[in-house]
Amino acid sequence: MKHNPDDRRDNVDRIQFNINHTIRNMELAEEMMAKTDNEKTRQELKEKNERRRRALEGMRAEIREEALAKEKGYRE
């Protein structure tokens, strides 16, 4: 079996896609919260969006690291 080298060239684009997707999901959840009268659903969506906010912080830190690594040509 041949080992595949670590190809990080598209990491910034992939992370940005995930950031955009997460933000869109947060927006949709906010819309659902505004439309529902069910307090349990509203609370679940609020908690889910809080987890998404924390995930976004991590993704943004990761994209900064990847962008710097890309500028340096992925050399250590």
N, C-alpha and C positions, 0 to 999 in steps of 0.2 A: 504494500500500500504506500502510495506517495504522499508525503506530508505537504499540505497546502501552506504556503507562506502567509503571514499575517498581512492582509491587505487593508490598510486603514484609510485609503484615499477617499472613500465615500462616507466615512464616519460623521463628518460635520453635517453633510446633507441628510444622513439618516437620523441623526439626533434632532436636527431642525424639523424634519418631518414629524417626528414624535412629539416635539414641543407644540407644533401647530395643531396636531391632532388632539393633544391633551387640552389645549386652550379651547378648541372647538367643543369638546365634550363638556368642559366646564360651563361654557356659554349655554349649551343645550340644557344642562342640568339647572342652571339659573332660570331659564325660561320655564322649565317644568315646575320648579318650586313656586314660581309666580302664578302658575295656573292651577295648582292642586290645592284642595282643601284638606287633604289628608296629612295630618301633622307628622305621622310616622314616616311617610314617604318624604316629606319635606326635610325631616331630620336626617334620614339616610342619605339624601342627596347632598345635604350640607356637609355631612361627615366625609362623603366620597370626594367632594370638592376640596376639602381640607387636605386629604391624602394626595390629591392631584397637585395642590399648591406645593406641598413638600417635595413631591416627585419633580416638579418643575425646577425647584431650586437645585436639585441634584443634576438634572439634565443641563441646566444652564452652566453649572460649574464644569461639567464634563465637556460641553461644547467649547468652552474657553480653553480648556486643556488641549483638546484635539486641534483647535485652530492654531494654538501656539506650536504644537508638535508638527502640524502641517507646514507652518512657516519655516520651521527648522529642518524640514525634509524628513521628519520622523527619525532623526538621529538622537541618540541619548547624549 
